[in-house]
Amino acid sequence: MPAEVQPVIEAWAEGKTGDDWLFHAPAGGPLSESNWKRSVGWRRACAEIGRPGLRPHDLRHSCASIWLGAGADPKVVQRVLGHASAAMTMDLYGHLIDQNLWEAAERIGGNTGARDISRDMGKAPSTGVVGA
């Protein structure tokens, strides 16, 4: 858990047991989406940013996209999202990490000397033997 989030969660959890809902409905039990939207002023906030049709689920997609695009392990993202498998996560979001794959290939190439072959264009291939 990010250090910035921990005090917020601790404040919400104060006085609750492990079986209690962290965020609960006014009469107890799970908080419905409509109650949550009303409590946080969702419609007003969405209107203010010019996205009146934005859904909370859209934020889930945004988070997954940001995590994977930043290089997060797909298995970790799978667990956070509650997907049955990392394959399911990658089926939905795998296209977002194509650039990461090229960056990884460059890093690996940098370790083997294959990173920038354009500088060696026109030169004879090395035999690997010193003095050859």
DSSP file (Angstrom, degrees, kcal/mol; ACC not computed):
  #  RESIDUE AA STRUCTURE BP1 BP2  ACC     N-H-->O    O-->H-N    N-H-->O    O-->H-N    TCO  KAPPA ALPHA  PHI   PSI    X-CA   Y-CA   Z-CA
    1    1 A M              0   0    0      0, 0.0     5,-0.1     0, 0.0     2,-0.0   0.000 360.0 360.0 360.0 134.1    0.0    0.0    0.0
    2    2 A P    >>  -     0   0    0      0, 0.0     3,-1.4     0, 0.0     4,-1.4  -0.339 360.0-124.1 -60.6 141.2    1.4    3.4   -0.8
    3    3 A A  T 34 S+     0   0    0      1,-0.3     3,-0.0     2,-0.2     0, 0.0   0.811 110.0  59.3 -57.1 -32.2    2.6    5.3    2.3
    4    4 A E  T 34 S+     0   0    0      1,-0.2     4,-0.4     2,-0.1    -1,-0.3   0.775 106.7  47.4 -68.8 -25.7    0.3    8.3    1.4
    5    5 A V  T X> S+     0   0    0     -3,-1.4     4,-2.3     1,-0.1     3,-0.5   0.786  92.7  77.8 -86.2 -29.5   -2.8    6.0    1.5
    6    6 A Q  H 3X S+     0   0    0     -4,-1.4     4,-2.7     1,-0.2     5,-0.2   0.872  92.6  48.5 -54.5 -47.4   -2.1    4.3    4.8
    7    7 A P  H 3> S+     0   0    0      0, 0.0     4,-2.0     0, 0.0    -1,-0.2   0.856 111.4  51.9 -64.7 -31.0   -3.2    7.1    7.1
    8    8 A V  H <> S+     0   0    0     -3,-0.5     4,-2.0    -4,-0.4    -2,-0.2   0.941 112.5  44.5 -66.4 -46.7   -6.4    7.5    5.2
    9    9 A I  H  X S+     0   0    0     -4,-2.3     4,-2.2     1,-0.2    -1,-0.2   0.907 112.1  52.8 -64.5 -42.2   -7.2    3.8    5.4
   10   10 A E  H  X S+     0   0    0     -4,-2.7     4,-1.0    -5,-0.2    -1,-0.2   0.898 108.4  50.7 -61.4 -40.1   -6.3    3.8    9.1
   11   11 A A  H  < S+     0   0    0     -4,-2.0     3,-0.5     1,-0.2    -1,-0.2   0.915 113.2  45.0 -64.2 -42.4   -8.6    6.7    9.8
   12   12 A W  H  < S+     0   0    0     -4,-2.0    -1,-0.2     1,-0.2    -2,-0.2   0.818 114.1  50.4 -69.3 -30.3  -11.5    5.0    8.1
   13   13 A A  H >< S+     0   0    0     -4,-2.2     3,-2.4    -5,-0.2    -1,-0.2   0.597  79.3 124.4 -85.1 -11.4  -10.7    1.7    9.8
   14   14 A E  T 3< S+     0   0    0     -4,-1.0     3,-0.1    -3,-0.5    -3,-0.0  -0.259  83.3   7.1 -56.4 127.1  -10.6    3.1   13.3
   15   15 A G  T 3  S+     0   0    0      1,-0.3     2,-0.3     0, 0.0    -1,-0.3   0.475 105.4 116.4  82.2   2.9  -13.0    1.3   15.6
   16   16 A K    <   -     0   0    0     -3,-2.4    -1,-0.3     4,-0.1     2,-0.2  -0.732  57.3-134.3-104.1 153.5  -13.9   -1.3   13.1
   17   17 A T    >   -     0   0    0     -2,-0.3     3,-1.3    -3,-0.1    -1,-0.0  -0.464  35.7 -96.5 -94.2 173.4  -13.3   -5.1   13.2
   18   18 A G  T 3  S+     0   0    0      1,-0.3    -1,-0.1    -2,-0.2    -2,-0.0   0.699 124.3  52.8 -64.0 -19.1  -11.9   -7.2   10.4
   19   19 A D  T 3  S+     0   0    0      2,-0.1    -1,-0.3     0, 0.0     2,-0.1   0.553  89.5  99.4 -92.9  -9.1  -15.4   -8.2    9.4
   20   20 A D  S <  S-     0   0    0     -3,-1.3     2,-0.3     1,-0.1     3,-0.1  -0.433  81.2-108.0 -78.2 152.0  -16.7   -4.6    9.1
   21   21 A W        -     0   0    0      1,-0.2     3,-0.2    -2,-0.1    -1,-0.1  -0.609  17.3-145.5 -73.7 135.6  -17.0   -2.8    5.8
   22   22 A L  S    S+     0   0    0      1,-0.3     2,-0.5    -2,-0.3    -1,-0.2   0.931  96.9  26.0 -67.1 -45.0  -14.4   -0.1    5.4
   23   23 A F  S    S-     0   0    0     -3,-0.1     8,-0.8     8,-0.0    -1,-0.3  -0.980  89.7-180.0-118.4 117.1  -17.0    2.0    3.5
   24   24 A H  B     -A   30   0A   0     -2,-0.5     5,-0.1    -3,-0.2     7,-0.1  -0.784  30.5-100.3-122.2 160.8  -20.5    1.1    4.5
   25   25 A A    >   -     0   0    0      4,-2.1     3,-2.5    -2,-0.3     6,-0.1  -0.297  46.1-100.4 -69.3 159.7  -24.1    2.2    3.6
   26   26 A P  T 3  S+     0   0    0      0, 0.0     3,-0.1     0, 0.0    -1,-0.1   0.839 127.2  40.6 -52.6 -35.4  -25.9    4.5    6.0
   27   27 A A  T 3  S-     0   0    0      1,-0.4     2,-0.1     2,-0.0    -2,-0.1   0.257 127.1 -97.1 -96.7  12.8  -27.8    1.6    7.4
   28   28 A G  S <  S+     0   0    0     -3,-2.5    -1,-0.4     1,-0.2    -3,-0.1  -0.256  82.6  77.3  95.0 172.5  -24.7   -0.7    7.4
   29   29 A G  S    S-     0   0    0     -3,-0.1    -4,-2.1    -5,-0.1    -1,-0.2  -0.220  91.9 -15.8  79.6-174.0  -23.6   -3.3    4.9
   30   30 A P  B     -A   24   0A   0      0, 0.0     2,-0.5     0, 0.0    -6,-0.2  -0.287  68.8-116.5 -66.6 146.8  -22.0   -2.7    1.5
   31   31 A L        -     0   0    0     -8,-0.8     2,-0.1    -6,-0.1    -2,-0.1  -0.718  29.6-134.7 -83.7 122.9  -22.2    0.8    0.1
   32   32 A S     >  -     0   0    0     -2,-0.5     4,-2.5     1,-0.1     5,-0.2  -0.373  19.0-114.9 -75.1 158.8  -24.1    0.9   -3.2
   33   33 A E  H  > S+     0   0    0      1,-0.2     4,-3.0     2,-0.2     5,-0.2   0.896 116.3  52.4 -60.8 -40.4  -22.8    2.7   -6.2
   34   34 A S  H  > S+     0   0    0      2,-0.2     4,-2.1     1,-0.2    -1,-0.2   0.905 110.4  47.3 -65.9 -40.0  -25.6    5.2   -6.1
   35   35 A N  H  > S+     0   0    0      2,-0.2     4,-2.4     1,-0.2    -1,-0.2   0.916 113.8  48.4 -64.6 -41.8  -25.1    6.0   -2.4
   36   36 A W  H  X S+     0   0    0     -4,-2.5     4,-1.9     2,-0.2    -2,-0.2   0.940 110.4  50.4 -63.5 -46.6  -21.3    6.4   -3.0
   37   37 A K  H  X>S+     0   0    0     -4,-3.0     5,-2.6     1,-0.2     4,-0.7   0.906 112.8  47.2 -58.2 -42.2  -21.9    8.7   -6.0
   38   38 A R  H ><5S+     0   0    0     -4,-2.1     3,-0.6    -5,-0.2    -1,-0.2   0.904 110.5  52.3 -65.6 -40.8  -24.2   10.8   -4.0
   39   39 A S  H 3<5S+     0   0    0     -4,-2.4    -1,-0.2     1,-0.2    -2,-0.2   0.796 116.4  38.3 -69.5 -27.7  -21.8   11.0   -1.0
   40   40 A V  H 3<5S-     0   0    0     -4,-1.9    -1,-0.2    -5,-0.1    -2,-0.2   0.437 109.6-115.8-102.4   0.5  -18.9   12.1   -3.1
   41   41 A G  T <X5 +     0   0    0     -4,-0.7     4,-2.5    -3,-0.6     5,-0.2   0.914  49.9 169.4  67.9  42.9  -20.8   14.5   -5.5
   42   42 A W  H  >< +     0   0    0     -5,-2.6     4,-2.8     1,-0.2     5,-0.2   0.902  69.0  48.9 -56.8 -50.1  -20.0   12.3   -8.5
   43   43 A R  H  > S+     0   0    0     -6,-0.2     4,-2.4     1,-0.2    -1,-0.2   0.921 113.5  46.8 -60.6 -44.7  -22.4   14.0  -11.0
   44   44 A R  H  > S+     0   0    0      2,-0.2     4,-2.3     1,-0.2    -1,-0.2   0.927 113.1  49.0 -62.9 -44.9  -21.2   17.5  -10.1
   45   45 A A  H  X S+     0   0    0     -4,-2.5     4,-1.3     1,-0.2    -2,-0.2   0.909 112.0  48.4 -62.6 -42.6  -17.6   16.5  -10.3
   46   46 A C  H  <>S+     0   0    0     -4,-2.8     5,-2.9     1,-0.2     4,-0.3   0.894 111.6  49.9 -65.5 -39.3  -18.0   14.8  -13.7
   47   47 A A  H ><5S+     0   0    0     -4,-2.4     3,-1.2    -5,-0.2    -1,-0.2   0.898 107.0  55.8 -64.7 -39.6  -19.9   17.8  -15.0
   48   48 A E  H 3<5S+     0   0    0     -4,-2.3    -1,-0.2     1,-0.3    -2,-0.2   0.805 110.2  44.2 -64.8 -29.8  -17.1   20.1  -13.8
   49   49 A I  T 3<5S-     0   0    0     -4,-1.3    -1,-0.3    -3,-0.2    -2,-0.2   0.381 117.7-111.2 -95.7   4.9  -14.5   18.2  -15.8
   50   50 A G  T < 5S+     0   0    0     -3,-1.2    -3,-0.2    -4,-0.3    -2,-0.1   0.746  89.3 109.2  75.9  23.2  -16.7   18.0  -18.9
   51   51 A R    > < +     0   0    0     -5,-2.9     3,-2.0    -6,-0.2    -4,-0.2  -0.525  29.9 160.8-128.0  64.6  -17.2   14.3  -18.6
   52   52 A P  T 3  S+     0   0    0      0, 0.0    -5,-0.2     0, 0.0    -1,-0.1   0.742  76.2  52.2 -62.0 -22.4  -20.9   13.9  -17.6
   53   53 A G  T 3  S+     0   0    0     -7,-0.1     2,-0.1    -3,-0.1   -10,-0.0   0.377  77.9 130.4 -93.9   5.3  -21.0   10.2  -18.8
   54   54 A L    <   -     0   0    0     -3,-2.0    -8,-0.1   -11,-0.1    -3,-0.0  -0.354  41.9-157.8 -63.0 134.1  -17.9    9.1  -16.8
   55   55 A R    >>  -     0   0    0      1,-0.1     3,-1.2    -2,-0.1     4,-0.9  -0.830  27.5-120.1-110.7 150.6  -18.5    5.9  -14.8
   56   56 A P  H >> S+     0   0    0      0, 0.0     4,-1.1     0, 0.0     3,-0.8   0.869 115.7  61.3 -54.6 -34.8  -16.5    4.7  -11.8
   57   57 A H  H 3> S+     0   0    0      1,-0.3     4,-1.7     2,-0.2     5,-0.1   0.811  93.9  63.0 -63.6 -28.7  -15.6    1.6  -13.8
   58   58 A D  H <> S+     0   0    0     -3,-1.2     4,-2.2     1,-0.2    -1,-0.3   0.851  98.5  55.7 -62.5 -33.2  -13.9    3.9  -16.4
   59   59 A L  H <X S+     0   0    0     -4,-0.9     4,-2.7    -3,-0.8    -1,-0.2   0.848 102.2  56.2 -67.5 -33.5  -11.5    4.9  -13.6
   60   60 A R  H  X S+     0   0    0     -4,-1.1     4,-2.4     2,-0.2    -1,-0.2   0.925 108.4  46.9 -62.2 -45.1  -10.7    1.2  -13.1
   61   61 A H  H  X S+     0   0    0     -4,-1.7     4,-2.4     2,-0.2    -2,-0.2   0.901 111.4  51.9 -63.4 -40.5   -9.7    0.9  -16.8
   62   62 A S  H  X S+     0   0    0     -4,-2.2     4,-2.6     2,-0.2    -2,-0.2   0.933 110.2  48.2 -61.9 -45.2   -7.6    4.1  -16.4
   63   63 A C  H  X S+     0   0    0     -4,-2.7     4,-2.9     2,-0.2     5,-0.2   0.937 112.0  48.4 -61.1 -47.3   -5.8    2.7  -13.4
   64   64 A A  H  X S+     0   0    0     -4,-2.4     4,-2.5     1,-0.2     5,-0.3   0.910 112.7  49.3 -59.9 -42.1   -5.0   -0.6  -15.1
   65   65 A S  H  X S+     0   0    0     -4,-2.4     4,-2.5     2,-0.2    -1,-0.2   0.915 112.8  46.4 -63.6 -44.1   -3.8    1.3  -18.2
   66   66 A I  H  X S+     0   0    0     -4,-2.6     4,-1.7     2,-0.2    -2,-0.2   0.930 113.2  49.2 -65.8 -45.6   -1.5    3.6  -16.2
   67   67 A W  H  <>S+     0   0    0     -4,-2.9     5,-2.7     2,-0.2     4,-0.3   0.951 116.3  41.1 -59.6 -50.5   -0.1    0.7  -14.1
   68   68 A L  H ><5S+     0   0    0     -4,-2.5     3,-1.4     1,-0.2    -1,-0.2   0.899 113.5  53.2 -67.5 -39.5    0.7   -1.5  -17.1
   69   69 A G  H 3<5S+     0   0    0     -4,-2.5    -1,-0.2    -5,-0.3    -2,-0.2   0.795 107.0  53.5 -64.0 -27.4    2.0    1.4  -19.2
   70   70 A A  T 3<5S-     0   0    0     -4,-1.7    -1,-0.3    -3,-0.2    -2,-0.2   0.455 127.9 -98.7 -86.6  -1.2    4.3    2.3  -16.3
   71   71 A G  T < 5 +     0   0    0     -3,-1.4    -3,-0.2    -4,-0.3    -2,-0.1   0.628  62.5 164.5  98.5  14.1    5.7   -1.2  -16.3
   72   72 A A      < -     0   0    0     -5,-2.7    -1,-0.2    -6,-0.2    -5,-0.0  -0.334  50.6 -96.2 -63.6 147.5    3.8   -2.8  -13.5
   73   73 A D    >>  -     0   0    0      1,-0.2     4,-2.1     2,-0.0     3,-0.7  -0.482  28.1-137.1 -63.4 124.9    3.9   -6.6  -13.4
   74   74 A P  H 3> S+     0   0    0      0, 0.0     4,-2.5     0, 0.0    -1,-0.2   0.812 103.6  58.6 -57.1 -30.1    0.8   -7.9  -15.1
   75   75 A K  H 3> S+     0   0    0      2,-0.2     4,-1.8     1,-0.2     5,-0.1   0.887 106.5  47.5 -66.6 -37.7    0.3  -10.5  -12.4
   76   76 A V  H <> S+     0   0    0     -3,-0.7     4,-2.4     2,-0.2    -1,-0.2   0.933 112.4  48.5 -67.0 -45.8    0.2   -7.7   -9.8
   77   77 A V  H  X S+     0   0    0     -4,-2.1     4,-2.5     1,-0.2     6,-0.2   0.901 108.8  55.3 -61.4 -40.5   -2.4   -5.8  -11.9
   78   78 A Q  H  X>S+     0   0    0     -4,-2.5     5,-1.8    -5,-0.2     4,-1.2   0.916 109.6  45.9 -56.7 -45.2   -4.4   -9.0  -12.3
   79   79 A R  H  <5S+     0   0    0     -4,-1.8    -2,-0.2     2,-0.2    -1,-0.2   0.901 111.9  50.7 -67.8 -40.4   -4.6   -9.5   -8.5
   80   80 A V  H  <5S+     0   0    0     -4,-2.4    -2,-0.2     1,-0.2    -1,-0.2   0.910 114.5  43.8 -63.4 -41.7   -5.5   -5.8   -7.9
   81   81 A L  H  <5S-     0   0    0     -4,-2.5    -1,-0.2    -5,-0.2    -2,-0.2   0.673 109.4-124.0 -78.0 -16.8   -8.3   -5.9  -10.5
   82   82 A G  T  <5 +     0   0    0     -4,-1.2    -3,-0.2    -5,-0.2    -4,-0.1   0.719  51.0 162.2  80.5  20.6   -9.5   -9.3   -9.3
   83   83 A H      < -     0   0    0     -5,-1.8    -1,-0.2    -6,-0.2     3,-0.1  -0.402  48.2-122.6 -70.9 152.8   -9.2  -11.0  -12.7
   84   84 A A  S    S+     0   0    0      1,-0.1     2,-0.3    -2,-0.1    -1,-0.1   0.797  89.0   2.7 -66.1 -29.3   -9.2  -14.8  -12.7
   85   85 A S     >  -     0   0    0      1,-0.1     4,-1.5    -7,-0.1     3,-0.2  -0.982  67.3-114.8-153.3 160.9   -5.8  -14.8  -14.5
   86   86 A A  H  > S+     0   0    0     -2,-0.3     4,-2.8     1,-0.2     5,-0.2   0.796 115.8  64.2 -66.8 -27.4   -3.0  -12.6  -15.8
   87   87 A A  H  > S+     0   0    0      2,-0.2     4,-2.3     1,-0.2    -1,-0.2   0.900 100.5  50.2 -62.3 -39.6   -4.0  -13.8  -19.2
   88   88 A M  H  > S+     0   0    0      2,-0.2     4,-1.6     1,-0.2    -1,-0.2   0.927 111.4  48.5 -63.3 -44.2   -7.4  -12.2  -18.8
   89   89 A T  H  X S+     0   0    0     -4,-1.5     4,-2.7     1,-0.2     5,-0.3   0.922 113.3  46.9 -60.7 -44.7   -5.7   -8.9  -17.8
   90   90 A M  H  X S+     0   0    0     -4,-2.8     4,-2.4     1,-0.2     5,-0.3   0.823 106.0  58.4 -71.1 -30.5   -3.4   -9.1  -20.7
   91   91 A D  H  < S+     0   0    0     -4,-2.3    -1,-0.2    -5,-0.2    -2,-0.2   0.888 116.2  36.4 -61.9 -37.1   -6.2   -9.9  -23.1
   92   92 A L  H  < S+     0   0    0     -4,-1.6    -2,-0.2    -5,-0.2    -1,-0.2   0.864 137.7  15.0 -81.7 -38.4   -7.9   -6.6  -22.1
   93   93 A Y  H >< S+     0   0    0     -4,-2.7     3,-2.2    -5,-0.2     4,-0.3   0.388  88.2 107.2-122.6   1.0   -4.8   -4.4  -21.6
   94   94 A G  G >< S+     0   0    0     -4,-2.4     3,-1.8     1,-0.3     4,-0.2   0.799  72.3  66.7 -57.4 -32.3   -1.9   -6.1  -23.3
   95   95 A H  G >  S+     0   0    0      1,-0.3     3,-0.8    -5,-0.3    -1,-0.3   0.732  91.1  66.7 -61.5 -19.5   -1.8   -3.7  -26.2
   96   96 A L  G <  S+     0   0    0     -3,-2.2    -1,-0.3     1,-0.2     3,-0.3   0.669  96.9  52.4 -76.5 -16.3   -0.8   -1.0  -23.7
   97   97 A I  G <> S+     0   0    0     -3,-1.8     4,-1.9    -4,-0.3    -1,-0.2   0.350  73.3 102.5-104.5   8.2    2.6   -2.6  -23.0
   98   98 A D  H <> S+     0   0    0     -3,-0.8     4,-1.6     1,-0.2     3,-0.2   0.918  85.0  49.7 -54.1 -44.2    3.8   -3.0  -26.6
   99   99 A Q  H  > S+     0   0    0     -4,-0.3     4,-2.4    -3,-0.3    -1,-0.2   0.890 106.2  56.3 -63.3 -38.0    6.1    0.1  -26.1
  100  100 A N  H  > S+     0   0    0     -4,-0.2     4,-2.5     1,-0.2    -1,-0.2   0.872 103.6  54.8 -60.4 -35.9    7.4   -1.5  -22.9
  101  101 A L  H  X S+     0   0    0     -4,-1.9     4,-2.3     2,-0.2    -1,-0.2   0.909 108.4  47.4 -65.2 -41.0    8.4   -4.5  -24.9
  102  102 A W  H  X S+     0   0    0     -4,-1.6     4,-2.1     2,-0.2    -2,-0.2   0.898 111.8  50.7 -65.8 -39.2   10.5   -2.4  -27.3
  103  103 A E  H  X S+     0   0    0     -4,-2.4     4,-2.2     2,-0.2    -2,-0.2   0.902 110.3  49.7 -64.9 -39.6   12.1   -0.6  -24.4
  104  104 A A  H  X S+     0   0    0     -4,-2.5     4,-2.6     1,-0.2     5,-0.2   0.905 108.6  52.8 -64.3 -40.7   13.0   -3.9  -22.7
  105  105 A A  H  X S+     0   0    0     -4,-2.3     4,-2.8     1,-0.2    -1,-0.2   0.892 108.7  50.4 -62.2 -38.9   14.4   -5.1  -26.0
  106  106 A E  H  X S+     0   0    0     -4,-2.1     4,-2.4     2,-0.2    -1,-0.2   0.915 110.0  49.9 -64.5 -42.0   16.6   -2.0  -26.2
  107  107 A R  H  X S+     0   0    0     -4,-2.2     4,-1.0     2,-0.2    -2,-0.2   0.925 113.9  45.0 -63.0 -43.3   17.8   -2.5  -22.6
  108  108 A I  H >X S+     0   0    0     -4,-2.6     4,-1.0     1,-0.2     3,-0.8   0.927 112.6  51.5 -65.7 -43.5   18.7   -6.1  -23.3
  109  109 A G  H >X>S+     0   0    0     -4,-2.8     5,-1.6     1,-0.3     4,-1.3   0.864 103.8  58.8 -59.9 -36.1   20.3   -5.1  -26.6
  110  110 A G  H 3<5S+     0   0    0     -4,-2.4    -1,-0.3     1,-0.2    -2,-0.2   0.799 105.0  50.6 -63.4 -28.2   22.3   -2.5  -24.7
  111  111 A N  H <<5S+     0   0    0     -4,-1.0    -1,-0.2    -3,-0.8    -2,-0.2   0.710 115.9  40.4 -81.2 -20.9   23.8   -5.3  -22.6
  112  112 A T  H <<5S-     0   0    0     -4,-1.0    -2,-0.2    -3,-0.6    -1,-0.2   0.485 112.6-110.3-106.6  -4.8   24.8   -7.4  -25.6
  113  113 A G  T  <5S+     0   0    0     -4,-1.3     3,-0.2    -5,-0.2    -3,-0.2   0.490  93.1 106.4  90.1   3.0   26.1   -4.6  -27.8
  114  114 A A      < +     0   0    0     -5,-1.6     3,-0.5    -6,-0.2    -4,-0.2   0.351  44.5 102.2 -96.1   6.2   23.2   -4.9  -30.3
  115  115 A R  S    S+     0   0    0     -6,-1.1     2,-0.5     1,-0.3    -1,-0.2   0.924  90.8  22.0 -58.6 -51.5   21.4   -1.7  -29.1
  116  116 A D    >   +     0   0    0     -3,-0.2     3,-0.9    -7,-0.2     4,-0.3  -0.755  61.2 162.6-125.1  85.4   22.5    0.6  -32.0
  117  117 A I  G >   +     0   0    0     -2,-0.5     3,-1.2    -3,-0.5     4,-0.4   0.686  66.7  79.0 -75.0 -16.1   23.5   -1.3  -35.1
  118  118 A S  G >  S+     0   0    0      1,-0.3     3,-0.9     2,-0.2    -1,-0.2   0.818  87.1  58.1 -62.8 -28.9   23.1    1.8  -37.2
  119  119 A R  G <  S+     0   0    0     -3,-0.9    -1,-0.3     1,-0.2    -2,-0.2   0.737 108.2  46.8 -71.8 -20.8   26.5    3.0  -36.0
  120  120 A D  G X  S+     0   0    0     -3,-1.2     3,-2.2    -4,-0.3    -1,-0.2   0.383  80.7 130.9-100.3   3.3   28.1   -0.1  -37.3
  121  121 A M  T <  S+     0   0    0     -3,-0.9     3,-0.1    -4,-0.4    -3,-0.0  -0.317  74.6  19.9 -59.6 134.5   26.4   -0.1  -40.7
  122  122 A G  T 3  S+     0   0    0      1,-0.3    -1,-0.3    -2,-0.0     2,-0.3   0.328  99.8 112.6  89.6  -8.0   28.9   -0.6  -43.5
  123  123 A K  S <  S-     0   0    0     -3,-2.2    -1,-0.3     1,-0.1     3,-0.1  -0.666  75.7-102.8 -95.0 153.0   31.5   -2.2  -41.3
  124  124 A A        -     0   0    0     -2,-0.3    -1,-0.1     1,-0.1     3,-0.1  -0.458  46.7 -97.7 -68.8 144.6   32.6   -5.7  -41.6
  125  125 A P        -     0   0    0      0, 0.0     2,-0.2     0, 0.0    -1,-0.1  -0.341  41.3-109.5 -63.6 145.7   31.1   -8.0  -38.9
  126  126 A S        -     0   0    0      1,-0.1    -3,-0.0    -3,-0.1     0, 0.0  -0.502  13.9-150.8 -75.7 142.9   33.4   -8.7  -36.0
  127  127 A T        -     0   0    0      2,-0.3    -1,-0.1    -2,-0.2     3,-0.1   0.601  35.9-123.4 -85.8 -12.9   34.8  -12.1  -35.7
  128  128 A G  S    S+     0   0    0      1,-0.3     2,-0.5     0, 0.0    -2,-0.1   0.380  76.3 118.5  85.0  -5.3   35.0  -11.8  -31.9
  129  129 A V    >   -     0   0    0      1,-0.0     3,-1.8     3,-0.0    -1,-0.3  -0.845  69.8-120.1 -99.8 126.9   38.8  -12.6  -32.0
  130  130 A V  T 3  S+     0   0    0     -2,-0.5    -1,-0.0     1,-0.3     0, 0.0  -0.437  97.4  14.0 -65.8 131.9   41.1   -9.8  -30.7
  131  131 A G  T 3         0   0    0     -2,-0.2    -1,-0.3     1,-0.1    -2,-0.0   0.444 360.0 360.0  84.4   0.9   43.5   -8.7  -33.4
  132  132 A A    <         0   0    0     -3,-1.8    -2,-0.1     0, 0.0    -1,-0.1   0.470 360.0 360.0 -81.5 360.0   41.5  -10.4  -36.2
